Amino acid sequence: MPLRANRPLPPDAVHHPLFARFYARVSVQADTRGGIAELRRELLAGLSGWVIEIGAGNGLNFAHYPRAVSEVVAVEPERTLRRLAAEAALRAEVPVDVVPGAAEALPVKSEAFDGAVASLVLCTVRDLPRALAELHRVLRPGAELRFFEHGVAPGRGMATVQRALDRTVWPRLFGGCHTARDAPAAIEAAGFRITSRRAFRLPERGPALPTSYCVIGTARREFGDLPA
């Protein structure tokens, strides 16, 4: 496992026990009834070698990693979700090592990974540019970042509602989640080149929720340093 020998693992950076238990129940239901499992398979298809996943949650991605993956280093800061992820890792068909840590300070070597995964997590990180800079650091030049995120709505009305929620109750109720972040724009600003992206709505029918506006795609870690 390509951990930094001279960088100790940090203590729990996030602690949302009530939200963690809520998320563990709702996410399983969304996978089985809401079509999220199929999106996870699409997100991870074709990955190989060493992969890092940030904000692994309760480990629902683990069952969908292709066998060409040598090992997944799954970083999860919340202790309740990390325990559930460790249990899911035991059932995975590829080796998964679940470790504590924050996306803004990944406890791994630079340019150590062949792929990275950010799945419904960039909405919650405290410092989005720093987290993406860390992903850029730990990926080998030419490696891919796979992302599946919800974010800012294309319409002005819902986007206004999202920003109001983000300033008030939403992050407090939902484990630090922000509904109006523009993940693809932030990924490009961090020095990645987006090579594919598909926007869609969940659920496809019925009233839109603040978290309904989603995007799935891939971005490549370009050669060279981060832009100034």
KAMOLIN-V928776 format. One record per helix or strand of 2 or more residues. SS is the DSSP state (@ for helix, = for strand). FROM is the first residue (numbers start at 0). LEN is the number of residues. Records with the same first field share a line. If there is no record, write none. Layout:
SS=FROM-LEN  FROM-LEN
//
This chain:
@=16-17  35-9  61-3  78-13  127-11  155-12  169-4  182-7
==48-6  68-7  95-4  112-7  138-12  191-10  212-9
//
